Amino acid sequence: MKKERALRKERLALQVGIALTAGVFGAVPVAEGAPVVDKVVTAGTQVAQSGNVTDVTGTQANNIVKWQDFSVGKGETVRFDDGAKERNYLNLVTGPKESEIAGKVEGGKDVYLVNPHGVIFSHGAQVDVGNLYVSTENTE
């Protein structure tokens, strides 16, 4: 009887361990929501959010935007220059977390995304820009 009880405890411990491990390794980062602006650095550059679309429109050849968070959730779109590929955008992330791209990023000639905490492109992410440059360099 003691042996049977010990086996049950071992079996239960194994099942709990498997369940906890599956929870840790089964968790996949998923971007939620739209980017959050920290500060528009280049005069004339505007950021507007409507529904699930974030439009970034600049008036200069080179534009800089600082973001608290530059994550693009599934079903979300970040559109530079209304989809045209005419201007350059330097996107600097100032917040404390990595950028998770699960949605769509489009437009812009040269688009730079700099986040010292990392950048993750999820399965299903779509990027349609002239050139994309991603860096984890700390610019502060």
N, C-alpha and C positions, 0 to 999 in steps of 0.2 A: 504494500500500500504506500509506504514512504517512497519507494522507487517510482511508482506511478505518479505520485504527486510531484516529485522532482522532475520527471519527464514533462509533465504538463507545464510547469514553471519555465523550463527551458524552451519548450515549444512556443509559449506565450511571449517570452523574451525575444525569440527569433522573429516572430511575427511583428512585434512592435518595432524591432530594429529595421526590418525590411520596409515597413510602412513609413517610418521616419526617413530612411534613406531615399525612398522613392519620392517623397515630398521635396527633399532638398535637390535631388538631381532632376526631378521632373519640372521644376520651376524654370520657366523660360522668360527672360525679360521681355516685356511687351510695352511699347511706348503708348502712353495715354495722352490724348489731347494735343493741343497745338503749342508752338513755341511761345515763350514769354519774354517780351522785350525788357531789357535793362535800360539801354540808352541808345538813341540814334546819334551817331557821331558825325556823319556827313550831313551838312545842311542840305535841305531839300529832299532827303530820303524819307519816305513815309512807309509805315507799317500799318496795315488795316486787316482786321479779322472779321469775316462774315461767314457764319455757319462753320463749315469744316475747312474753309480756305483762308490761309494767311497770305495776303498780297504784300510784297515788298517792292516798292517803286522808287527808283533813284533818278536824279536829274544830272548827276555827274558821271564821268566815264568810270570812276572808281568810287565805290561807296562802302562805308563801314557801319556795321550795326553790332552793338553789344547785346547779348541775350542772357537773361537769367537762366533760361533753359531753352535749348534748341533740340527738342524731340518732336518727331512727327508721328503721331499715332496712326494705326491702321484706319483707313477711310479719311484721313486728313491730307491736305495738300498745302505745300508752301510753294508759292509761285512768284518768281522774280521777273520783273518787267512784263507782266501779263503773258508770260510764256515766251517772249522774244529773247533772243540771245545777243543782246547789244551792249550791256554794261557789266562791269565786274563788281562782285560783292565779297567783302571780307566779313565773315561772321565769327565774332569772338564770344565764346561762352564764358561767363563770369561766375555762374552758379556752381554748386558743390557736387553735381552729379553728371554722369556720362550722358551723351546724346544718343538716343535710341531712335533710329529711322525705320519705321514700319510702313509708312505711307508713301506719298509721292512728293518729290522735289523737282521742280521744272523751271526752265527759263534761266536767264543770266548767261553771260559769255564765259567768264571765269568765276567760279563760285568756290570760295575758300571756307572751310569749316574747321575752326581751331578750338579744341576742347582738351585741356590738360587731364581731364578725368576719363577720356576715351570716347570713341564713337563706335556704335554697333549698328550694323545694317541687318535687319531681320529678313527672314524669308518672305518674299512678296513685296519688299520695298522697291520702289521705282524711282530712278534718277534719270532725268532728261535735261541736262544742262550742257553748255558748250564744253567746258572742262571742269572737272571736280578735283579739288585738292583738299585732302584731309590731313590734319596734324594734331598731335597731342602735346605739342610744344607749349610750355607755360610762358605766356606773353606778359605776365604781370611783373 
